[in-house]
Amino acid sequence: MKVLVVGAGSVGQVFGRHYQAGGAEVTFFVREKYKAEVERGFDMYPLNRRRARRGEAVRFEGFDVVTRADEVAARGFDQVMITVASPALRGPWLAELVAAAGDATIVALQPGLDDRGLYLAAGAVEERLVQGLISLISYHAPLPGETRFARPGMAYWFPPMGPSPFSGPAARRDAVVAALRRGGLPAKKHPDVPRTAGFPTAVMMPYLVALELGGWTVEGAVRAGKLALGGRGAREAIDIVRARLGKPPFGTGLLARARVLRAGVFLARPFIPLPLEVYLQEHFTKVGDQTREFLDGYIAKGKAAGLPTAALEQLAAELATARAA
Ligand SMILES: NC(=O)c1ccc[n+]([C@@H]2O[C@H](COP(=O)([O-])OP(=O)(O)OC[C@H]3O[C@@H](n4cnc5c(N)ncnc54)[C@H](OP(=O)(O)O)[C@@H]3O)[C@@H](O)[C@H]2O)c1
C-alpha cells in the first residue's frame, strides 16, 4: 500500500510512522522549506511505552519526501491523508493535490463545520472521501520544563479507550482503519465522523480561549472568571452546531459545564503522561489562527441562525485584546 501523508508536523509524523509500521510505503508531501529536514528522519517518543516516557527515542525514517503535485501524480497513491490545520485547507494547493491524487482515498482529518465543503469544492468526491478525527496528542518535545528527553523529538500519546474514528465509503474507510491498526495506531470505524466531530470541537474551542485568557492554566482561568465564560461559550457553540448537525452525542452538554470540565481535568491529570497545560499552550499557540477561525465561524453561523452568541463574542473580543497586547 502506498500512502501520502500531507504535512510532516506533529500529527503527520505520528500517522506516517504508524502507517509505515503497518507495512505501508510512506511518502510525505511537505513545503519545499522543510524537505531537507524531513528527509533526515525523526526521533519520536511514543509515550504509551514506558521506555519513551523515560526519554528513549525511536527512529522514524525510510520514507520518501515530495513537494509538488506533479510528483504525487507520477507516483500514484492508495491513500492521501491530509494532516494540515483547518486554515491551511484554503488555497489553490488543495485542488491541485486532489487532482494529482487521482483514484486515491482522500483522508480528511479537519473537524471544522466548513472543512468538508472545502474538500468537495477542491474536487474531492464523496465516493473517495474518508473523514477521521484525531484523538491523539503529539508535540515537539521537550516542552518548556520537560527534562526527560535525551534529545528533541516528537512525543505523542494515544489516550486509552479513545481510538481515532473514521467514516466514509465502507471499503475505503475499512482500508484506512486496517492500515493504521496494523501499525499500532488505535483507530475504529464510525458511522458519521463529520456529524460527531462538530460537537467536541464546539465544546473545546471556547474553553481553549478561556484557558488562553487565564494564562494557560485551568486555575488561572477559574480565578479570572474565564472558565465559566468558556462554558457559556461552549453551550452557545453546541446550539449553533446542533442547528446544523442535529442532536449532539450523549454527555456533550455536561462538558459545557465549567465545574464538570474542571473536575474532569483534575481527575484525568495523573493518568496523562505529559504536562497537559504546557502542551495546550504550545499547541494552541502554534495553531492560534485556527482557534480564532473556529470561534469567528460559530459567531457568524449563530448570528445567521438568530441564536445567542454573547459569550462567544466576549471571548473573541477579549482574545483579540489579549493577543494584541
Ligand atoms: N498535535 C496534536 O496533538 C493535535 C491533536 C488533535 C488535533 N490536532 C490538529 O491537527 C492539525 C495539525 O496539527 P499539528 O500539530 O500536526 O500541526 P503542525 O505541527 O503545524 O503540522 C502541520 C504541518 O502541515 C504543514 N502544511 C500546512 N500547509 C501545507 C501545505 N499546503 N502543504 C504541505 N504542508 C503543509 C505545516 O507547515 P507550516 O508550518 O509551514 O504551516 C506544518 O508543518 C491541527 O488542526 C491541529 O489542531 C493536533
The ligand as an SDF file (V2000), in Angstrom:
LIG
                    3D

 48 52  0  0  0  0  0  0  0  0999 V2000
   -0.7490   17.8840   17.6290 N   0  0  0  0  0  0  0  0  0  0  0  0
   -1.8070   17.4520   18.2890 C   0  0  0  0  0  0  0  0  0  0  0  0
   -1.7100   16.9620   19.4280 O   0  0  0  0  0  0  0  0  0  0  0  0
   -3.1790   17.5130   17.6710 C   0  0  0  0  0  0  0  0  0  0  0  0
   -4.2310   16.8340   18.3090 C   0  0  0  0  0  0  0  0  0  0  0  0
   -5.5080   16.9010   17.7600 C   0  0  0  0  0  0  0  0  0  0  0  0
   -5.7240   17.6420   16.6090 C   0  0  0  0  0  0  0  0  0  0  0  0
   -4.6720   18.3050   16.0300 N   0  0  0  0  0  0  0  0  0  0  0  0
   -4.9580   19.1000   14.8290 C   0  0  0  0  0  0  0  0  0  0  0  0
   -4.2360   18.5890   13.7130 O   0  0  0  0  0  0  0  0  0  0  0  0
   -3.8870   19.6630   12.8210 C   0  0  0  0  0  0  0  0  0  0  0  0
   -2.3820   19.6470   12.5850 C   0  0  0  0  0  0  0  0  0  0  0  0
   -1.7450   19.8410   13.8360 O   0  0  0  0  0  0  0  0  0  0  0  0
   -0.1860   19.6380   14.0160 P   0  0  0  0  0  0  0  0  0  0  0  0
    0.0740   19.6940   15.4680 O   0  0  0  0  0  0  0  0  0  0  0  0
    0.2920   18.4870   13.2230 O   0  0  0  0  0  0  0  0  0  0  0  0
    0.3550   20.9830   13.3410 O   0  0  0  0  0  0  0  0  0  0  0  0
    1.8220   21.2340   12.7370 P   0  0  0  0  0  0  0  0  0  0  0  0
    2.8390   20.5880   13.6160 O   0  0  0  0  0  0  0  0  0  0  0  0
    1.9080   22.6930   12.4850 O   0  0  0  0  0  0  0  0  0  0  0  0
    1.8010   20.4200   11.3750 O   0  0  0  0  0  0  0  0  0  0  0  0
    1.1010   20.8130   10.2260 C   0  0  0  0  0  0  0  0  0  0  0  0
    2.1050   20.8520    9.1150 C   0  0  0  0  0  0  0  0  0  0  0  0
    1.4190   20.9800    7.8820 O   0  0  0  0  0  0  0  0  0  0  0  0
    2.1740   21.8710    7.0890 C   0  0  0  0  0  0  0  0  0  0  0  0
    1.3960   22.4120    5.9960 N   0  0  0  0  0  0  0  0  0  0  0  0
    0.4850   23.4190    6.0020 C   0  0  0  0  0  0  0  0  0  0  0  0
    0.0240   23.6230    4.7710 N   0  0  0  0  0  0  0  0  0  0  0  0
    0.6610   22.7510    3.9570 C   0  0  0  0  0  0  0  0  0  0  0  0
    0.6260   22.5010    2.5600 C   0  0  0  0  0  0  0  0  0  0  0  0
   -0.1630   23.2080    1.7560 N   0  0  0  0  0  0  0  0  0  0  0  0
    1.4230   21.5250    2.0770 N   0  0  0  0  0  0  0  0  0  0  0  0
    2.2310   20.8060    2.8840 C   0  0  0  0  0  0  0  0  0  0  0  0
    2.3070   21.0130    4.2020 N   0  0  0  0  0  0  0  0  0  0  0  0
    1.5320   21.9680    4.7360 C   0  0  0  0  0  0  0  0  0  0  0  0
    2.6070   22.9200    8.0650 C   0  0  0  0  0  0  0  0  0  0  0  0
    3.6290   23.7280    7.5380 O   0  0  0  0  0  0  0  0  0  0  0  0
    3.8240   25.2550    8.1010 P   0  0  0  0  0  0  0  0  0  0  0  0
    4.4350   25.1080    9.4410 O   0  0  0  0  0  0  0  0  0  0  0  0
    4.7150   25.8830    7.1000 O   0  0  0  0  0  0  0  0  0  0  0  0
    2.4510   25.8620    8.1370 O   0  0  0  0  0  0  0  0  0  0  0  0
    3.0630   22.0530    9.2240 C   0  0  0  0  0  0  0  0  0  0  0  0
    4.3730   21.6020    9.0360 O   0  0  0  0  0  0  0  0  0  0  0  0
   -4.4140   20.9260   13.5180 C   0  0  0  0  0  0  0  0  0  0  0  0
   -5.6920   21.1940   13.0190 O   0  0  0  0  0  0  0  0  0  0  0  0
   -4.4800   20.5330   14.9650 C   0  0  0  0  0  0  0  0  0  0  0  0
   -5.3590   21.3110   15.7420 O   0  0  0  0  0  0  0  0  0  0  0  0
   -3.4220   18.2360   16.5180 C   0  0  0  0  0  0  0  0  0  0  0  0
  1  2  1  0
  2  3  2  0
  2  4  1  0
  4  5  1  0
  4 48  2  0
  5  6  2  0
  6  7  1  0
  7  8  2  0
  8  9  1  0
  8 48  1  0
  9 10  1  0
  9 46  1  0
 10 11  1  0
 11 12  1  0
 11 44  1  0
 12 13  1  0
 13 14  1  0
 14 15  2  0
 14 16  1  0
 14 17  1  0
 17 18  1  0
 18 19  2  0
 18 20  1  0
 18 21  1  0
 21 22  1  0
 22 23  1  0
 23 24  1  0
 23 42  1  0
 24 25  1  0
 25 26  1  0
 25 36  1  0
 26 27  1  0
 26 35  1  0
 27 28  2  0
 28 29  1  0
 29 30  1  0
 29 35  2  0
 30 31  1  0
 30 32  2  0
 32 33  1  0
 33 34  2  0
 34 35  1  0
 36 37  1  0
 36 42  1  0
 37 38  1  0
 38 39  2  0
 38 40  1  0
 38 41  1  0
 42 43  1  0
 44 45  1  0
 44 46  1  0
 46 47  1  0
M  CHG  2   8   1  16  -1
M  END
$$$$
